[in-house]
């Protein structure tokens, strides 16, 4: 086992514990190093900035949401658009329920990373869903519509997380409307797909969902870092 990867997993787990206790913005690199029992310089060798720590945590977060929702919609008859809506609803759920995750998203630099990762992950997973359903699609148009919808969603969620309540429509509903309309679907189909996504999300045991997604166990982090390391070597 690579000692560097083991140390990174330990530091990420330590960071999660501190984020949960003190919040993302109130946690410093020095605090993480102290709790992990190493020097600050050793920590910054692996993660130069706090945002580098949260970037990996976000990757784990998105992979878990993707796996969870994909497992829920393996049935080929389920629409890829419903899957997209379910992914957005999952993300919105954590914005509403996780304080330290909310703080991470409010970080300007981190928010841009989240936006980029959201678009990449959603495209990859929807593409898989479309292939599973034997559906034809325009790759360029799909990417454009995802970027457009996620940008709208990101802006609305950021306002929501700052307690500005002028939006009376869920961020997911707003984004999925734009997404479907961008792909020239009818308003009737759009309403139907949003309803299906809401029904799908209601069937999820949210307590188990939260525990699973936010369970940054050391072994999970270690496994994730090994995968990232292998991808970087290819």
N, C-alpha and C positions, 0 to 999 in steps of 0.2 A: 504493500500500500504506500502510495506517495505521501510522505510526511507533510508536504506543503498543502495537499488537498485536505488532509486530516486537520491541519491547523485552521484552514479556511472554514471548514465545517464547524469547528469549535467556536470560531469568532462570530460566525453568522448566528449560531444558536445563542451565544451570549448577547449579541445585538438585539435579537428578538425579545429576550427576557427583559432587557432594559427599555426597549421601545414600549413594551406592554406596561411596564411599571411607571416610566417617566414621560412617555410620549416621544415621538420621533424627533421633534424640534429641540426638546430639552436634553436629549441624549447626546453626549459628545464622544469623540474618538478616544479621549483620555479615559472616560468612564468605562468604555468597552474594554480597553486594554487592561485597566486595573482589575475589572471583574474577571477577565480571562486569565489574569496572573502573568501577563507578559509586558514588555516595554512598549511604549507608544511607537517607537521606530520599527519594531517587529511587526506591529499591526499594520502600519502604513506601507510596509514592504508588500503585504498581501492585498491591502485595500487602501490606496492613497487617500481617498475621501470617503465620508459617510455615504455619499450617494452611490459609491461603488458597492458598498454592502447592500444597500436597498435595491440596487439594480439586479443583483443575483436573487434576492428574496422575491422580487417581482416576477422573475422568470419562473421560480418555483410555484408561486401563486397562480400565474397564468396557466402553467402546465397542468396544475391540479384542477383548476376550473374547467379547462378544456377536456381533460380525461373524464371528469365527473359528468359533464353534460353530454359528452359523446357516448359514454356508457348508457346514459338515460335515453338516448335517441338512436340506438343502434338499428332499430327497426327501419328497414328501407322505405317504408311507407310514410315515415315522418318527413315533413318538408324541411329543406335546408334553411329556409327563411325563418321558420319557427326555431330552429337551432340557433341562428344568429340572435334572435330576440331573447332566447333563453340565456345565451352567453352574456348579453348586455344586462339582463335582469340579475344575473349572478354578480356581476361587477357592481351594479347599483346597490345590491343587498349589502355588500361589504363596505361600500361608502357610507351607508346608513348605520351600520352596526359595529364597525371597527374603528376606534378612535385613532390608533397609531397608523392604521392604513390610510385613514383620511388625512392625517398630518403629512404622510409621505407624498400623497397626491397633490397637496397644496404647495409643496416645494416646486418652484418654477422649473428648475432643471429636471427634476424627477418627473414632473407632469408631462414633459415632452417625451421622456423615455417611455412612460406609460402609454401615451398616445401611439407612439411608433410601434411598440410591442403589441398593443391591442390590434392595430391594423394588420400586422404580420400574422399574428396568431389566428385572428378571425378569418383571414383569407385562406390560410392553410387548412383550417378545420372545416370551413364551409366548402372548400374545394373537395375535401374528402367526402363530405356529405353528398355533394352533387354527383360525384363519381359513383358513390354507393347507390344513389337513386337513378343512375343512368340518365342524368339530365345534361343536356347540352348547355353551355354557357360561354359568354364572351369574357375572356380573362381580363382584358383591359377595362371593360365596363364594370365587372365585378369589383376589381381593385378600386376603381374610382368611387363607386357607390359606397364601399366599406369605409374608405377614407373620409368621405363626405359625412356619412352617418356618425362615425365615431368622433369626428371633430365636433359636431353638434352635441352629441352625447357628453363629450368631455367638458364642453363649455357649460352645459346645463348642470352637470354634476358638481363642477367647481363652485357654481353659484349656490347649489343646494348645500354643499358642505360648509359654506360660509353663512348659512342660515338666511339666505335671501329667498323668500317664499313666494315670489311673484309668479312662479311657474305652477300652474294647476294641472299639468299633465306630467305623468312620470317621464323621466329622461329616456327610459327604454322605449316607451310608446312613441315619443317624439322622434327618436333616432330611427326606429324601425319604419315609421311612416315615410321618412325621407329616403331610407334605403330602398324600400319597395317601389316608391314612386319613381326613383331614379332608374329602376329597372323596368319601368313602363307597365307596372301591374295596376290593376283597377283598385278603386277605393274599397269596393266590396271585398275583394280578395285581401286587401290590407287589413281591414277590420277583422276578417275571419282568422288571419294568421296571428294577429295580436291576441285575439281571444284564445287561440290554441296555445300560444306561448304562456299566457297567464294560467291556463288550466294545467299545463305541464309543470310550471314552477310551483303551483299550489300542492302538487303531489310529492314534492321533495320534503323530506324530514329536515327542516332548517337547522335544528340543533346538531344533528349528525353532519350535515353539510358544513356548518361553521367549524365544528371540531376537526373535520377532515381537512378542509382547505387551510385553516390557520395552524394545523399541527406541524410546525417546523421542527420535527424530530431530528436529532443528530444524524441518525442513519439515513433518513430521507435526504437531508442536505448533502451528506457524503455521496450518496448515489447520484444526486443531481450534478454535483461538481465533477464527478467522474465522467458523466455523459458529456458535459460541457468541454472537459479536457480532451476527450476523445474526438469530439467534433472539431476542435481547434487544430488537432494534429492532422486531420484529413486534408 
